[in-house]
Every structure is written in structure tokens, then in C-alpha cells.
């Protein structure tokens, strides 16, 4: 924690919401105070805040979260202004400027040019001493983001990846990751720390019972998924309780919540985009030997190890690498178009050269390959 210089904080709807679907200003004030304290220590902070829909519900007198897209968008349009006004007024007491950043999936996942422009925008905001307040653009993109991100936890992970934050803190209404997944934690104990290769991850992914409540859309599974994305990039993530744990205490290194600790070094920006921010336009299936070569030995993927190909990608596009039962192993930049690759599946380099009439290439060079 002593090396953390940039933090992304995500706070969920169940935490931002007080009684009667009103914003909990007391909790938001405490969060703002902690962010200001970290800024005074030279740590840059961005906030990914849910709450626009629930704030709109309160203003519109809605007792339950809408399910129709048009109703969700209407509530978000009303609530977004209330949410930002609250943050603006709380930060203004400390003379700290804030900047609203509304994102859609396309801003982060569809185009590298937009991705780089967004990264430069965040750099300038931090340089100006601004605290970015980020949310999905619910008023225009509820359906798109619900399918793409799943919840603001994943949006926060993508933002943390984009700005290369060393730490993502996800505040919710649970004290961490519970061993036996009790919803209220009454018969469980939260883990203090979990490593990247812990078999518990597979159990969580198979558990369909942990979903969001009536206010939020996410659950522990989306938080774990977000944490694993950050771990794959060599960064840390923490799941903590918004009302019981303080951001400053977490950054100071106190064992609060559950820390997701990576086992690999920090990933370079280009590989982060390849692995976690670019659209996949196809996929290849590899045999056991190729799987071991790329996952254990750090080698490139050769045509000889590819046994299947899907999609209509061209050379330079990002594709998935799948192993047994089509489980995703990695992503990378293909050096072949799909039509070419289909001609050389399983072939050695001399056979590839005879088939295509030019020297054989790696399907994906190791410098363009990211394990996921």
C-alpha cells in the first residue's frame, strides 16, 4: 500500500442510498473527507459512483427500481444531476474541483483512439487537481452497459485499468469476501486476503445465488470478476464495507475487507488494452501442448498448436485464445486473417510457407499475447 499513488474508489447504490431512496449525504461526506485526506498525501483519487437511478427514484417517488429501459433512463436522467450536485457541494467545502465523466461501453471497449483520448482526459483532470466522478451513462445506455459491464464494479475495474491505478476499492454493504458466501455474513468470516490462483475463485464463478439487491444490480460475483481483472494487470483490489470501513484506513494498510493480491508484475499499457479493453473479433482453439506453451512457458502461439478458428477477423485484430471446453486462456493480436488461418491449422512452419507462399509467422507473438 505504501507504493499506491492512484486509487479508484467504487461506491455502490446500496451504500449511496439512504432511506426512502434518498442519497446518504452523511456517508458521501465521509467518503469525500477521506478522498481529500488522500489528496493531501499526494495520492490521486477517482470515484466511480452508482446512485443516479436510486436518486431519481427518490425524486420521482418510485418505491421499486424500474425494470423497463425507458423508465430506468428517465430515473437516471433525473438522478444524475442530484448525484453530481451532492458531490460538487461536498467537495466545494474543501475547495476541491470535481469533473463529471459519463461513459458508455464504446468509450472503453470498442475503439483504441477513443480509449487513448479518454486516458489523456483523465491525465489532464489529475494534473489540474480535479477529482473525476465517473458513472455509466445510464440516461442513454442502460441496456448496453447492463449487458457489457454487468454493473459499476466492472466499469470501475476498466477505469482503474485505463488510468493504471495501483488500487481499486469497491465499497458495498458486505465486509469482504465470505468463505461460505452467507448473504448477511452472520455465519461466515470474511477473508483478509486472497491470491490470484486461489481455487475459491472457481467456486464463486459457479455460485449463481449471489446477486444484487433491490437497489443495485451487482453482487459478489461481479466484484470478484472486477478484482480478478485488476489482479491480471498486476494491481490490487479490495472489497470493503462502505459504512464500517474507511478509505484512509485501507490505503494506510489496515487489514479491512478482503484484499485481492496479484502475483504478477504491473502490465504495460499496450497489453492492458489488448487484454481488457479491446473488442474481440474472433477466436482460436489450441491443443494441450500450445496451451502449456503460452500459459506456462511464455511462448508465442504457432499455427501447429491451433486446432480451430472462428470469426471473420483480419490480421491485427484482437482474438481470444481458448483451450479445452472453449475456456478462455488469453487474448492477443492475430498476425493472420481468419481465412488464412483456416488453411494452416495444425501445420508446421515449412508447411505454412508452402501453403501460403511466404515465410511462416506466429499466430500471436508473445509480445502481443495477454493471459486472461
Secondary structure, 3 states (H helix, E strand, C coil): CCCCCEEEEEECHHHHECHHHCECHHHHHHHHHHHHHHHHCCCEEEEEECCHHHHHHHHHCCCCCCCCHHHHHHHHHHHHHHHHHHHHHHHHCCCCCEEEEEECHHHHHCCHHHHHHHHHHHHHHHHCCCEEEEEECHHHHHHHHHHHCCCHHHHHHHHHHHHCCCEEEEEECCCCCECCCCCCCCCCCECCEEECCCCHHHHHHHCCCCCCCCCCCCCHHHHHHHHHHHHHCCCEEEEEECCCCCHHHHHCCCCCCEEEECCCCCCCHHHHHHHHCCCCCEEEEECHHHHHHHHCCCCCECHHHEEEEEECCCCCCEEEEECHHHCEEEEEECCCCHHHHHHCCCCCHHHHHHHHCCCCCCCECHHHEEEC
